[in-house]
């Protein structure tokens, strides 16, 4: 393994380039490394291109391509928007104290090897079908390449050597349990930690096989909530949906009463009838509350990233 070093908060070494991400925050003092999957296309440069685009509001410090090449996109002493709503050892919003490493991977695949964004891996590609509760139950996963694992180990060791406060390496699913499932179950976290901290030298070591890492027995469990299906988002939909249904029922009832009276439709009478109904006011309050919850959740997404 070739050695990586850090100078002025930038990585230096063979196979390393720097491309500035579009989204970057203020100064941080990192104490944690967080591992992610890009859950995007495998084409080299695809994830880097997204992070540097003007439409992208998220970012990461590092992107590791399938061939093991490393692209730094944010200086290590600046905030990147990679973790979103998260907590580690009681401290919330890990963006403010962590370094985010994105590993190019399609994420969880269906039985046909197709990712959530529609692209399928080439026919004949090795996939591991695994059952892991932390990753949403049974699913298919593309293994990481040896070059990626090699790069991650060297990078993690360089970061721990350069920043004395960094004493933890975690996965996205660990800091956002139930909301995120990356990186995949084949990721050798213990092996990376051992090498980064100097406790082990993995020269010639193989990545653990799925049989060594997870149980493939047991019933399927529903996948954890995603950003679009978060607990907060579901609560807003439930509250707002209930309020809308009740409001529609009250409006329909008012129209029916006017029709039965034989006096025809009167907008004034209709509005007065609605204004006198406690259910209407409760429904409007529910809709307003749902809108507030939804907008607050959206603001956190924009502020803290994914």
Residue frames as qw, qx, qy, qz and C-alpha x, y, z in Angstrom:
[[0.000, 0.887, 0.462, 0.000, 0.00, 0.00, 0.00],
 [0.383, 0.404, -0.034, 0.830, 1.28, 3.44, -0.89],
 [0.269, -0.462, -0.524, 0.663, 1.15, 6.04, 1.86],
 [0.041, 0.778, 0.370, 0.506, -1.19, 9.03, 1.80],
 [0.352, -0.237, -0.378, 0.823, -0.47, 12.26, 3.68],
 [0.003, -0.874, -0.475, -0.101, -2.41, 15.43, 4.46],
 [0.396, -0.098, -0.044, 0.912, -1.08, 18.94, 3.97],
 [0.165, 0.087, 0.017, -0.982, -3.09, 22.07, 4.62],
 [0.571, 0.236, 0.551, -0.561, -6.22, 19.92, 4.98],
 [0.729, 0.491, -0.242, -0.412, -5.78, 18.36, 1.54],
 [0.909, -0.131, 0.391, 0.065, -4.88, 14.78, 0.70],
 [0.250, 0.763, -0.540, -0.251, -1.60, 14.15, -1.07],
 [0.568, -0.235, 0.786, 0.060, -0.57, 10.92, -2.75],
 [0.005, 0.104, -0.818, -0.566, -0.74, 8.74, -5.84],
 [0.104, -0.412, -0.855, -0.298, -4.16, 8.59, -7.47],
 [0.117, -0.665, -0.531, 0.512, -5.47, 11.64, -5.61],
 [0.169, 0.404, 0.320, 0.840, -7.08, 14.66, -7.30],
 [0.004, -0.438, -0.508, 0.741, -8.99, 17.67, -5.98],
 [0.046, -0.427, -0.570, -0.700, -12.27, 18.89, -7.48],
 [0.117, -0.007, 0.423, -0.899, -14.25, 21.54, -5.60],
 [0.002, -0.504, -0.863, 0.015, -17.82, 20.59, -4.59],
 [0.065, -0.607, -0.329, -0.720, -20.60, 23.10, -5.08],
 [0.565, -0.734, -0.162, -0.339, -21.83, 22.96, -1.47],
 [0.617, 0.086, -0.513, 0.591, -19.42, 23.66, 1.39],
 [0.437, -0.846, -0.289, -0.104, -19.89, 25.03, 4.89],
 [0.123, -0.910, 0.308, -0.248, -17.76, 26.72, 7.52],
 [0.258, 0.519, -0.765, 0.280, -14.74, 25.57, 9.50],
 [0.891, -0.363, -0.109, -0.252, -14.98, 22.35, 11.54],
 [0.128, -0.585, 0.782, -0.173, -12.70, 20.37, 13.86],
 [0.798, 0.050, -0.482, -0.357, -13.28, 16.76, 12.72],
 [0.371, -0.414, 0.751, -0.356, -13.53, 13.99, 15.31],
 [0.721, 0.172, 0.636, -0.214, -15.37, 11.35, 13.26],
 [0.104, 0.260, -0.723, -0.632, -15.11, 9.66, 9.85],
 [0.670, 0.292, 0.476, -0.490, -18.40, 8.63, 8.23],
 [0.181, -0.113, 0.848, 0.485, -18.59, 6.06, 5.41],
 [0.581, 0.454, 0.238, -0.632, -21.28, 6.31, 2.71],
 [0.510, 0.252, 0.714, 0.409, -22.36, 4.72, -0.56],
 [0.076, 0.172, -0.255, -0.948, -22.99, 7.12, -3.43],
 [0.446, 0.440, 0.740, -0.246, -26.04, 4.99, -4.41],
 [0.404, 0.749, -0.089, -0.518, -25.53, 6.30, -7.94],
 [0.835, 0.531, -0.132, -0.050, -24.12, 5.35, -11.30],
 [0.848, -0.327, 0.227, 0.349, -20.86, 3.43, -11.49],
 [0.607, 0.669, 0.067, 0.424, -19.45, 5.48, -14.39],
 [0.592, -0.248, -0.176, 0.746, -16.21, 7.08, -13.26],
 [0.131, 0.048, 0.045, 0.989, -16.74, 10.77, -12.52],
 [0.270, -0.559, -0.626, -0.472, -20.55, 10.54, -12.31],
 [0.498, -0.705, -0.454, 0.223, -20.79, 11.20, -8.56],
 [0.425, -0.310, -0.004, 0.851, -18.03, 13.81, -8.68],
 [0.051, 0.285, 0.450, 0.845, -19.88, 15.57, -11.49],
 [0.364, -0.693, -0.571, -0.248, -23.07, 15.64, -9.44],
 [0.531, -0.620, -0.314, 0.485, -21.38, 17.03, -6.32],
 [0.333, -0.224, 0.138, 0.905, -19.76, 19.85, -8.32],
 [0.051, 0.514, 0.606, 0.605, -22.96, 20.79, -10.20],
 [0.102, -0.234, 0.158, -0.954, -24.81, 23.97, -9.28],
 [0.666, -0.333, -0.329, -0.581, -28.02, 22.04, -8.59],
 [0.735, -0.160, -0.623, 0.214, -26.41, 19.86, -5.91],
 [0.342, -0.778, 0.155, -0.504, -26.90, 20.99, -2.31],
 [0.891, -0.428, 0.147, 0.038, -25.08, 18.00, -0.79],
 [0.393, 0.750, -0.518, 0.124, -21.37, 17.19, -0.76],
 [0.933, -0.324, -0.022, 0.157, -18.67, 14.95, 0.65],
 [0.286, -0.812, 0.429, 0.273, -15.03, 15.41, 1.49],
 [0.153, -0.395, 0.844, 0.328, -13.95, 12.38, -0.53],
 [0.870, 0.294, 0.023, -0.396, -15.27, 10.24, -3.39],
 [0.367, -0.406, 0.815, 0.190, -13.60, 6.86, -3.94],
 [0.650, 0.388, -0.363, -0.543, -14.07, 5.46, -7.44],
 [0.985, -0.010, 0.073, -0.155, -14.35, 1.76, -8.30],
 [0.784, 0.436, -0.291, 0.333, -10.71, 1.71, -9.47],
 [0.700, -0.437, -0.282, 0.489, -9.54, 3.06, -6.11],
 [0.308, 0.364, 0.025, 0.879, -8.75, 6.56, -7.32],
 [0.270, -0.615, -0.548, 0.500, -9.54, 9.26, -4.77],
 [0.128, 0.587, 0.246, 0.761, -11.17, 12.63, -5.46],
 [0.235, -0.422, -0.521, 0.703, -11.22, 15.18, -2.66],
 [0.059, 0.649, 0.518, 0.554, -14.03, 17.71, -2.97],
 [0.342, -0.885, -0.073, -0.307, -14.01, 19.64, 0.33],
 [0.244, 0.537, -0.629, 0.507, -11.01, 20.52, 2.58],
 [0.563, -0.242, -0.771, 0.172, -10.99, 18.38, 5.70],
 [0.188, -0.246, -0.500, 0.809, -11.39, 21.41, 7.98],
 [0.340, 0.045, -0.126, -0.931, -14.57, 22.59, 6.21],
 [0.567, 0.177, 0.659, -0.461, -18.10, 21.26, 6.59],
 [0.208, 0.043, -0.777, -0.593, -19.47, 18.97, 3.87],
 [0.630, -0.001, 0.221, -0.744, -23.19, 18.19, 3.67],
 [0.411, 0.213, -0.861, -0.212, -23.13, 14.39, 3.70],
 [0.102, -0.054, -0.922, 0.369, -24.79, 13.15, 6.89],
 [0.404, -0.478, -0.451, -0.637, -28.12, 14.95, 7.21],
 [0.628, -0.570, 0.155, -0.506, -30.13, 14.34, 10.35],
 [0.788, 0.149, -0.553, 0.224, -27.80, 12.20, 12.45],
 [0.504, -0.773, 0.264, -0.280, -26.36, 11.61, 15.90],
 [0.769, 0.229, -0.524, 0.285, -23.16, 10.03, 17.25],
 [0.503, -0.165, -0.590, 0.610, -22.54, 9.50, 20.96],
 [0.146, -0.726, -0.529, 0.415, -25.28, 12.01, 21.79],
 [0.090, -0.506, 0.169, 0.841, -24.02, 14.74, 19.47],
 [0.582, 0.625, 0.503, -0.136, -26.47, 15.67, 16.70],
 [0.498, 0.863, -0.012, -0.091, -25.86, 16.74, 13.10],
 [0.825, -0.267, 0.283, 0.409, -22.61, 14.98, 12.32],
 [0.551, 0.711, 0.127, 0.417, -21.81, 17.31, 9.42],
 [0.142, -0.951, 0.134, -0.239, -20.47, 19.72, 12.01],
 [0.433, -0.697, 0.570, -0.036, -17.74, 17.39, 13.27],
 [0.817, -0.016, 0.568, 0.099, -17.18, 14.64, 10.71],
 [0.078, 0.487, -0.631, -0.599, -15.41, 13.84, 7.45],
 [0.804, 0.312, 0.334, -0.380, -17.67, 12.21, 4.86],
 [0.128, -0.363, 0.818, 0.428, -16.30, 9.53, 2.53],
 [0.770, 0.365, 0.120, -0.510, -18.48, 8.47, -0.41],
 [0.391, -0.214, 0.851, 0.277, -17.76, 5.06, -1.95],
 [0.478, 0.277, -0.414, -0.723, -18.98, 4.70, -5.54],
 [0.117, 0.107, 0.984, -0.084, -21.62, 1.97, -5.39],
 [0.298, -0.314, -0.549, -0.715, -25.17, 1.55, -6.74],
 [0.453, -0.224, 0.452, -0.735, -26.51, 0.74, -3.28],
 [0.524, 0.081, 0.805, -0.267, -29.14, -1.91, -2.67],
 [0.285, 0.207, -0.653, -0.671, -30.27, -3.74, -5.82],
 [0.830, 0.034, 0.177, -0.528, -33.31, -5.82, -6.68],
 [0.814, -0.111, 0.567, 0.054, -33.06, -9.49, -7.64],
 [0.737, 0.606, 0.219, 0.205, -32.36, -8.49, -11.25],
 [0.625, -0.141, 0.045, 0.766, -29.40, -6.33, -10.24],
 [0.135, 0.680, 0.313, 0.649, -31.27, -3.09, -10.88],
 [0.262, -0.127, -0.427, 0.856, -30.72, -0.01, -8.72],
 [0.096, 0.661, 0.568, -0.482, -33.33, 2.44, -7.51],
 [0.149, 0.657, -0.150, -0.724, -32.46, 4.86, -10.33],
 [0.792, 0.499, 0.064, -0.346, -33.11, 2.25, -13.02],
 [0.399, 0.650, -0.641, -0.084, -29.60, 1.21, -14.04],
 [0.974, -0.193, 0.094, -0.075, -28.75, -2.50, -13.83],
 [0.369, -0.624, 0.638, 0.261, -25.30, -3.98, -13.38],
 [0.455, 0.437, -0.645, -0.432, -23.96, -5.86, -16.46],
 [0.955, -0.063, -0.117, -0.267, -25.13, -9.48, -16.87],
 [0.861, 0.139, -0.389, 0.298, -22.87, -11.96, -15.12],
 [0.042, 0.627, -0.418, 0.656, -21.74, -9.46, -12.46],
 [0.449, -0.177, -0.801, 0.354, -21.27, -11.02, -9.04],
 [0.386, -0.551, 0.017, -0.740, -23.96, -9.96, -6.60],
 [0.186, 0.001, -0.874, 0.448, -24.32, -11.01, -2.96],
 [0.517, -0.507, -0.399, -0.563, -27.87, -11.70, -1.82],
 [0.298, 0.063, -0.703, 0.643, -27.88, -11.02, 1.91],
 [0.435, -0.729, -0.472, -0.239, -30.27, -10.62, 4.80],
 [0.391, -0.013, -0.413, 0.823, -29.30, -7.81, 7.19],
 [0.138, -0.782, -0.587, 0.156, -31.86, -6.00, 9.39],
 [0.254, -0.635, -0.010, 0.729, -29.71, -2.84, 9.44],
 [0.047, -0.240, 0.542, 0.804, -29.90, -2.69, 5.64],
 [0.570, 0.190, -0.064, -0.797, -33.62, -3.25, 5.24],
 [0.866, 0.066, 0.425, -0.256, -33.80, -7.03, 5.20],
 [0.744, 0.070, 0.565, 0.348, -33.03, -9.17, 2.17],
 [0.381, 0.879, -0.058, -0.282, -31.41, -7.55, -0.84],
 [0.862, 0.273, 0.115, 0.412, -28.72, -7.86, -3.48],
 [0.231, -0.915, 0.180, 0.278, -25.45, -5.95, -3.19],
 [0.710, 0.623, -0.219, 0.243, -22.52, -5.34, -5.52],
 [0.782, -0.412, -0.108, 0.455, -19.25, -6.09, -3.70],
 [0.046, -0.950, 0.223, 0.213, -16.77, -3.27, -3.19],
 [0.780, 0.519, -0.289, 0.194, -13.58, -3.61, -5.19],
 [0.800, -0.303, -0.167, 0.490, -10.28, -4.48, -3.48],
 [0.391, 0.341, 0.021, 0.855, -8.92, -1.17, -4.81],
 [0.316, -0.712, -0.167, -0.604, -11.69, 0.74, -3.01],
 [0.794, -0.580, -0.179, 0.046, -11.07, -1.03, 0.31],
 [0.724, 0.005, -0.080, 0.686, -7.32, -0.42, -0.06],
 [0.151, 0.519, 0.071, 0.838, -7.92, 3.30, -0.67],
 [0.532, -0.717, -0.208, -0.401, -10.33, 3.57, 2.26],
 [0.834, -0.416, -0.183, 0.312, -7.84, 1.99, 4.66],
 [0.573, 0.121, -0.025, 0.810, -4.98, 4.24, 3.58],
 [0.073, -0.617, -0.168, -0.765, -7.16, 7.33, 3.67],
 [0.657, -0.683, -0.243, -0.206, -8.57, 6.53, 7.12],
 [0.786, -0.287, -0.155, 0.525, -5.07, 5.96, 8.52],
 [0.369, 0.318, 0.051, 0.872, -3.88, 9.28, 7.06],
 [0.301, -0.695, -0.217, -0.616, -6.85, 11.11, 8.58],
 [0.762, -0.611, -0.212, 0.043, -6.32, 9.62, 12.03],
 [0.716, -0.090, -0.078, 0.688, -2.62, 10.48, 11.85],
 [0.223, 0.405, 0.124, 0.878, -3.29, 14.08, 10.80],
 [0.399, -0.548, -0.061, -0.733, -6.21, 14.90, 13.13],
 [0.134, 0.178, -0.842, 0.491, -5.67, 13.94, 16.76],
 [0.480, 0.023, 0.414, -0.773, -9.36, 14.38, 17.62],
 [0.757, 0.158, -0.401, -0.492, -10.52, 11.74, 15.13],
 [0.204, -0.304, 0.890, -0.272, -11.05, 8.60, 17.19],
 [0.604, 0.271, 0.671, -0.333, -14.11, 7.03, 15.55],
 [0.178, 0.142, -0.682, -0.695, -15.13, 5.64, 12.17],
 [0.467, 0.300, 0.686, -0.470, -18.85, 5.00, 11.61],
 [0.171, 0.275, 0.774, 0.544, -21.24, 4.18, 8.81],
 [0.265, -0.204, -0.181, -0.925, -24.13, 6.31, 7.61],
 [0.637, -0.378, -0.575, -0.349, -26.61, 3.70, 8.83],
 [0.554, -0.279, -0.597, 0.509, -25.06, 3.85, 12.30],
 [0.116, -0.144, -0.229, 0.956, -25.40, 7.62, 12.67],
 [0.488, 0.079, -0.098, -0.864, -28.85, 7.68, 11.01],
 [0.111, 0.043, 0.992, -0.042, -30.37, 4.31, 12.03],
 [0.324, 0.549, 0.726, -0.260, -33.70, 3.54, 10.41],
 [0.328, 0.835, 0.051, -0.439, -33.23, 6.35, 7.90],
 [0.383, 0.716, -0.539, -0.224, -30.14, 5.24, 5.99],
 [0.974, -0.080, 0.206, -0.040, -28.78, 1.80, 5.03],
 [0.711, 0.594, -0.234, 0.295, -25.37, 2.62, 3.54],
 [0.327, 0.460, -0.724, -0.398, -22.71, 1.46, 3.14],
 [0.835, 0.003, -0.400, -0.378, -23.71, -2.08, 2.23],
 [0.857, -0.465, 0.163, -0.149, -23.34, -5.16, 4.44],
 [0.910, 0.186, -0.091, 0.358, -20.07, -6.26, 2.80],
 [0.158, 0.843, -0.267, 0.439, -18.27, -3.13, 3.99],
 [0.781, -0.130, -0.490, 0.365, -15.46, -4.35, 6.34],
 [0.208, -0.897, 0.033, -0.389, -15.81, -1.66, 9.00],
 [0.772, -0.608, 0.160, 0.097, -13.89, -3.52, 11.73],
 [0.822, 0.115, 0.190, 0.524, -11.03, -4.20, 9.33],
 [0.286, 0.749, 0.081, 0.592, -10.86, -0.55, 8.29],
 [0.445, -0.859, 0.078, -0.241, -10.88, 0.64, 11.91],
 [0.874, -0.370, 0.163, 0.270, -8.13, -1.81, 12.87],
 [0.690, 0.305, 0.161, 0.636, -5.88, -0.63, 10.05],
 [0.074, 0.836, 0.093, 0.536, -6.63, 3.07, 10.48],
 [0.541, -0.810, 0.125, -0.188, -5.84, 2.95, 14.19],
 [0.220, 0.671, -0.695, 0.135, -2.62, 1.00, 13.61],
 [0.700, -0.300, 0.559, -0.327, -3.88, -2.15, 15.34],
 [0.812, 0.149, 0.554, 0.105, -3.57, -4.32, 12.22],
 [0.061, 0.544, -0.532, -0.646, -1.78, -4.35, 8.91],
 [0.793, 0.314, 0.403, -0.332, -4.03, -5.85, 6.25],
 [0.212, 0.580, -0.658, -0.431, -1.35, -6.55, 3.66],
 [0.234, 0.114, -0.936, -0.238, -2.66, -9.52, 1.71],
 [0.264, 0.236, 0.785, -0.508, -5.87, -9.69, 3.76],
 [0.062, -0.343, -0.744, -0.570, -9.10, -10.41, 1.95],
 [0.423, -0.217, 0.078, -0.877, -12.40, -8.62, 2.50],
 [0.370, 0.010, 0.846, -0.384, -14.64, -10.76, 4.68],
 [0.157, -0.181, -0.821, -0.518, -17.07, -12.95, 2.77],
 [0.509, -0.361, -0.146, -0.767, -20.83, -12.48, 3.26],
 [0.797, -0.282, -0.529, -0.076, -21.11, -15.81, 5.10],
 [0.546, -0.056, -0.500, 0.670, -18.64, -14.54, 7.69],
 [0.036, 0.137, -0.143, 0.979, -20.49, -11.28, 8.20],
 [0.516, -0.048, 0.081, -0.851, -24.25, -11.78, 8.17],
 [0.402, 0.153, 0.883, -0.188, -26.97, -14.32, 8.71],
 [0.269, 0.062, -0.550, -0.788, -29.05, -15.10, 5.64],
 [0.251, -0.376, -0.891, -0.043, -31.84, -16.77, 7.60],
 [0.006, -0.434, -0.523, 0.734, -34.93, -15.31, 9.16],
 [0.314, 0.745, 0.588, 0.029, -38.00, -13.51, 7.84],
 [0.313, 0.435, 0.186, 0.824, -37.77, -10.45, 5.69],
 [0.162, -0.643, -0.441, 0.605, -38.35, -7.17, 7.44],
 [0.336, 0.891, 0.285, 0.108, -39.66, -3.98, 5.86],
 [0.577, 0.342, -0.083, 0.737, -36.92, -1.64, 4.67],
 [0.297, -0.496, -0.367, 0.729, -36.05, 1.27, 6.96],
 [0.220, 0.900, 0.317, -0.202, -37.54, 4.64, 6.30],
 [0.568, 0.270, 0.210, 0.749, -35.89, 6.72, 3.62],
 [0.092, -0.135, -0.094, 0.982, -35.75, 10.50, 3.36],
 [0.356, -0.172, -0.434, -0.809, -39.00, 10.48, 1.40],
 [0.701, -0.403, -0.525, -0.267, -40.60, 8.11, 3.93],
 [0.237, 0.243, -0.621, 0.706, -39.16, 9.50, 7.15],
 [0.212, -0.481, -0.774, 0.354, -41.08, 9.45, 10.41],
 [0.015, 0.462, 0.176, -0.869, -41.54, 13.20, 10.23],
 [0.227, 0.132, -0.539, -0.800, -42.69, 13.10, 6.62],
 [0.287, -0.297, -0.892, -0.186, -45.18, 10.32, 7.34],
 [0.123, -0.502, -0.618, 0.592, -46.56, 12.24, 10.31],
 [0.131, 0.361, -0.098, -0.918, -47.13, 15.32, 8.14],
 [0.298, -0.020, -0.733, -0.611, -48.89, 13.25, 5.48],
 [0.256, -0.382, -0.881, 0.114, -51.10, 11.54, 8.06],
 [0.049, -0.517, -0.438, 0.734, -52.09, 14.75, 9.81],
 [0.177, 0.337, -0.267, -0.885, -52.62, 16.69, 6.62],
 [0.251, -0.091, -0.846, -0.461, -54.47, 13.83, 4.91],
 [0.161, -0.468, -0.824, 0.276, -56.86, 13.41, 7.81],
 [0.033, 0.523, 0.236, -0.818, -57.57, 17.12, 7.95],
 [0.200, 0.209, -0.520, -0.804, -58.19, 17.28, 4.20],
 [0.228, -0.256, -0.911, -0.229, -60.61, 14.34, 4.30],
 [0.115, -0.551, -0.676, 0.476, -62.58, 15.85, 7.19],
 [0.081, 0.453, -0.030, -0.888, -62.70, 19.25, 5.51],
 [0.219, 0.041, -0.710, -0.668, -63.96, 17.73, 2.27],
 [0.194, -0.396, -0.897, 0.032, -66.66, 15.85, 4.18],
 [0.036, -0.575, -0.447, 0.684, -67.85, 19.05, 5.90],
 [0.147, 0.346, -0.317, -0.871, -67.96, 20.93, 2.59],
 [0.228, -0.125, -0.858, -0.443, -69.92, 18.12, 0.97],
 [0.144, -0.488, -0.804, 0.307, -72.34, 18.08, 3.90],
 [0.049, 0.506, 0.181, -0.842, -72.95, 21.84, 3.66],
 [0.228, 0.172, -0.564, -0.775, -73.72, 21.58, -0.06],
 [0.225, -0.268, -0.924, -0.156, -76.13, 18.70, 0.59],
 [0.061, -0.523, -0.628, 0.573, -78.00, 20.66, 3.25],
 [0.163, 0.436, -0.095, -0.880, -78.46, 23.60, 0.91],
 [0.246, 0.034, -0.772, -0.585, -79.65, 21.32, -1.87],
 [0.198, -0.383, -0.898, 0.086, -82.21, 19.70, 0.43],
 [0.011, 0.467, 0.411, -0.782, -83.51, 23.10, 1.57],
 [0.400, 0.655, 0.611, 0.194, -84.71, 23.90, -1.92],
 [0.015, -0.938, -0.061, 0.341, -83.21, 27.41, -1.85],
 [0.692, 0.668, -0.110, 0.249, -80.34, 26.62, -4.22],
 [0.753, -0.092, -0.186, 0.624, -76.67, 27.30, -3.67],
 [0.068, -0.977, -0.006, -0.202, -75.62, 30.46, -1.85],
 [0.614, 0.378, -0.429, 0.543, -71.94, 31.18, -1.38],
 [0.192, -0.560, 0.356, -0.723, -72.67, 33.30, 1.70],
 [0.852, -0.324, 0.086, -0.402, -74.74, 30.56, 3.30],
 [0.922, 0.178, -0.292, 0.181, -72.08, 28.01, 2.39],
 [0.376, 0.478, -0.458, 0.649, -69.27, 30.02, 4.02],
 [0.447, -0.505, 0.300, -0.675, -71.33, 30.71, 7.14],
 [0.956, -0.171, -0.079, -0.224, -72.15, 27.02, 7.51],
 [0.804, 0.249, -0.369, 0.395, -68.49, 26.09, 7.29],
 [0.112, 0.547, -0.391, 0.732, -67.44, 28.86, 9.69],
 [0.636, -0.448, 0.208, -0.594, -69.90, 27.55, 12.29],
 [0.969, -0.028, -0.240, -0.049, -68.52, 24.01, 12.15],
 [0.506, -0.738, 0.446, 0.039, -65.86, 23.13, 14.78],
 [0.873, 0.044, 0.423, 0.240, -64.73, 20.26, 12.56],
 [0.554, 0.774, 0.077, 0.295, -63.83, 22.70, 9.79],
 [0.103, -0.919, 0.326, -0.198, -61.59, 24.73, 12.09],
 [0.741, -0.436, 0.507, 0.063, -59.93, 21.60, 13.49],
 [0.839, 0.353, 0.332, 0.249, -59.35, 20.35, 9.94],
 [0.355, 0.888, -0.087, 0.280, -57.82, 23.65, 8.83],
 [0.394, -0.803, 0.435, -0.103, -55.58, 23.57, 11.89],
 [0.862, -0.135, 0.467, 0.145, -54.46, 20.03, 11.03],
 [0.711, 0.609, 0.178, 0.303, -53.62, 21.03, 7.46],
 [0.072, 0.936, -0.237, 0.251, -51.65, 24.06, 8.67],
 [0.629, -0.609, 0.482, -0.020, -49.75, 21.92, 11.19],
 [0.885, 0.149, 0.381, 0.221, -48.93, 19.35, 8.53],
 [0.517, 0.799, 0.010, 0.307, -47.63, 22.08, 6.22],
 [0.224, -0.885, 0.368, -0.174, -45.43, 23.46, 9.01],
 [0.794, -0.349, 0.491, 0.082, -44.00, 20.02, 9.84],
 [0.822, 0.414, 0.289, 0.265, -43.30, 19.34, 6.17],
 [0.321, 0.892, -0.107, 0.301, -41.63, 22.70, 5.55],
 [0.439, -0.781, 0.433, -0.096, -39.50, 22.36, 8.70],
 [0.863, -0.106, 0.462, 0.173, -38.35, 18.91, 7.58],
 [0.675, 0.651, 0.167, 0.305, -37.57, 20.27, 4.13],
 [0.004, 0.947, -0.249, 0.201, -35.55, 23.11, 5.65],
 [0.658, -0.557, 0.505, 0.053, -33.44, 20.59, 7.60],
 [0.859, 0.254, 0.369, 0.246, -32.83, 18.62, 4.43],
 [0.455, 0.832, 0.003, 0.316, -31.60, 21.70, 2.61],
 [0.236, -0.894, 0.331, -0.186, -29.50, 22.85, 5.55],
 [0.577, -0.532, 0.619, -0.032, -27.89, 19.58, 6.60],
 [0.319, 0.437, -0.750, -0.380, -27.91, 17.56, 3.37],
 [0.894, -0.018, -0.260, -0.363, -28.68, 13.90, 2.81]]
